[in-house]
């Protein structure tokens, strides 16, 4: 299983885009430090082909837990794509991936805005 590194791109003066690209059924999204941008929205796109994508966060970079949306539901995409707002803003984030098949090809994009935007 490969841990795909996230890329970061500055958008305007107070936002960044964090992206894990081309995850296959054998890949996960490596831990990425995302601090100073507490307003976060995540989008999963591509071809899940049975994959389950879970967003996890940590304050210490070691102990990760599943994140929730603003309704208190786990941020898990089961064989689907979509868009969700994160309720927490941990310093570190990572992506877990289970299932899928040879045609799984997923991108996870997160827009992170600074406070007060």
C-alpha positions, -999 to +999 in steps of 0.1 A: +000+000+000+014+034-010+009+065+011+002+092-014+016+126-003-007+156-003+001+187-024-007+222-012-016+252-033-023+287-020-056+302-031-058+339-025-045+355+006-062+333+032-070+299+017-052+267+007-061+236-013-048+203+000-050+175-025-044+137-025-045+126-061-049+093-079-055+069-050-060+034-062-074+005-042-040-001-027-033+035-016-039+058+013-034+095+018-003+103+038-005+125+069-004+162+060-001+192+084-029+216+079-029+243+106-042+279+107-071+271+084-100+259+106-128+262+080-125+230+059-146+214+031-136+181+015-145+167-019-140+131-031-141+127-068-132+100-094-141+063-096-145+046-062-153+011-076-163-002-041-137+018-021-144+033+013-126+066+020-123+078+056-109+112+067-089+111+099-074+138+121-048+141+149-034+169+170-001+151+176+005+135+142+005+100+158-030+092+171-056+095+144-094+093+147-122+095+122-134+131+117-171+141+117-192+166+097-213+194+112-241+169+119-218+146+140-216+119+113-184+102+104-167+115+073-167+083+054-174+079+016-186+044+009-184+036-028-194+072-036-181+107-043-193+138-026-187+170-006-187+175+032-179+202+057-156+191+085-166+199+121-131+196+135-098+213+124-070+191+136-034+200+129-028+168+109-050+149+085-048+117+066-069+095+043-076+058+048-088+037+019-102+001+020-118-020-006-121-010-043-108-028-073-084-024-102-104+005-116-104+026-084-090+061-090-099+087-064-089+123-058-095+140-024-095+178-024-098+199+007-104+237+007-091+252+039-099+288+048-084+309+075-106+320+104-128+350+098-130+345+060 
